[in-house]
Amino acid sequence: MATFDDFSKLDLRIGTIIDAEDFPEARKPAIKLKIDFGDLGVKQSSAQITKRYHADVLLGRQIAAVVNFPPMRIAGFKSEVLVLGGISGEEDVVLLRPDEKVKNGTKIS
């Protein structure tokens, strides 16, 4: 089982999607995201969320993400954060987001 100490090592934050585009080079269908995390800056992510979302409807949406994992290279793209979502079905992700708009970079605990 995970401990509270394990959980506390994760840096979970709220950010706003400021750019989104299809990522046809990825092995699995994905969208490239640029997310504003306030004082942490703008970070990139590759998100496999294409079953439910299109790039054009994501702009301005706030999301939750893990911001302290090491960056990963995905088809030459540097993915810096892990966007969080519920797995509703096979390859079907529902993005996690706050009920109300909050400041970019708000810590999740």
C-alpha positions as MATLAB code, in Angstrom:
seq = 'MATFDDFSKLDLRIGTIIDAEDFPEARKPAIKLKIDFGDLGVKQSSAQITKRYHADVLLGRQIAAVVNFPPMRIAGFKSEVLVLGGISGEEDVVLLRPDEKVKNGTKIS';
ca = [
       0.000    0.000    0.000;
       1.074    3.565   -0.612;
       1.776    5.734    2.398;
       0.958    9.385    2.979;
       4.690   10.064    2.529;
       4.456    8.494   -0.952;
       1.511   10.742   -1.823;
       3.201   13.854   -0.445;
       6.101   13.387   -2.906;
       3.726   14.154   -5.792;
       3.338   17.795   -6.794;
      -0.243   18.049   -8.064;
      -1.314   21.401   -9.525;
      -4.093   23.109  -11.451;
      -3.240   24.707  -14.793;
      -5.036   26.227  -17.774;
      -4.633   24.849  -21.293;
      -3.364   27.686  -23.491;
      -2.610   25.683  -26.653;
      -3.715   22.304  -27.982;
      -2.991   20.531  -31.253;
      -3.378   17.053  -32.679;
      -0.317   14.809  -32.347;
      -0.425   12.439  -35.342;
       3.208   11.330  -34.823;
       2.351    9.623  -31.508;
       1.929    5.830  -31.524;
      -1.478    6.127  -29.853;
      -3.850    9.006  -30.683;
      -2.929   12.023  -28.544;
      -3.117   15.790  -28.244;
      -0.139   18.081  -27.523;
      -0.995   20.525  -24.747;
       0.653   23.684  -23.445;
      -0.532   24.379  -19.908;
      -0.036   27.541  -17.847;
       0.843   26.695  -14.227;
       1.284   30.293  -13.047;
       4.562   30.747  -11.149;
       5.730   27.296  -12.340;
       5.525   28.507  -15.946;
       4.112   26.908  -19.075;
       4.592   23.139  -19.356;
       3.910   20.715  -22.208;
       2.109   17.391  -22.133;
       1.083   14.687  -24.549;
      -2.363   13.466  -23.504;
      -4.173   10.404  -24.844;
      -7.603   12.005  -24.561;
      -8.792   11.939  -28.185;
     -11.771    9.632  -27.663;
     -13.606   12.334  -25.722;
     -11.846   15.633  -26.591;
     -10.776   17.605  -29.658;
      -7.914   20.097  -29.545;
     -10.112   23.092  -30.359;
     -12.444   22.623  -27.354;
      -9.643   22.393  -24.765;
      -8.407   25.995  -24.865;
      -9.060   27.802  -21.596;
      -9.996   24.636  -19.714;
      -8.429   24.104  -16.309;
      -7.005   20.659  -15.584;
      -5.169   18.784  -12.838;
      -1.652   17.437  -13.416;
       1.405   15.947  -11.753;
       4.174   18.479  -12.364;
       7.207   16.798  -10.769;
       7.694   13.640  -12.839;
      10.809   13.574  -15.050;
      10.110   14.711  -18.647;
       9.437   11.981  -21.228;
      10.112   12.002  -24.970;
       7.108   10.906  -27.007;
       7.709   10.804  -30.765;
      10.306   13.572  -30.359;
       8.005   15.722  -28.183;
       9.058   16.601  -24.619;
       6.147   15.827  -22.288;
       6.821   17.570  -18.968;
       3.683   16.915  -16.907;
       1.124   14.132  -16.498;
      -2.432   15.338  -17.036;
      -4.855   13.509  -14.732;
      -8.123   11.911  -15.712;
     -10.538    9.174  -14.836;
     -10.502    6.083  -17.041;
     -14.116    5.749  -18.121;
     -13.500    2.908  -20.576;
     -10.899    1.576  -22.974;
      -8.841    4.581  -24.159;
     -11.572    6.868  -22.758;
     -10.212    9.473  -20.333;
     -12.322   12.092  -18.541;
     -10.126   15.029  -17.523;
     -10.052   16.011  -13.849;
     -10.699   19.697  -13.250;
     -11.803   22.004  -10.446;
     -15.476   22.892   -9.948;
     -14.559   26.570   -9.919;
     -11.835   28.581  -11.617;
      -8.721   28.854   -9.427;
      -5.333   30.516   -9.800;
      -2.974   28.671  -12.167;
      -0.460   26.690  -10.152;
      -2.856   26.056   -7.262;
      -1.566   23.066   -5.311;
      -3.797   20.000   -4.937;
      -3.706   18.158   -1.628;
];
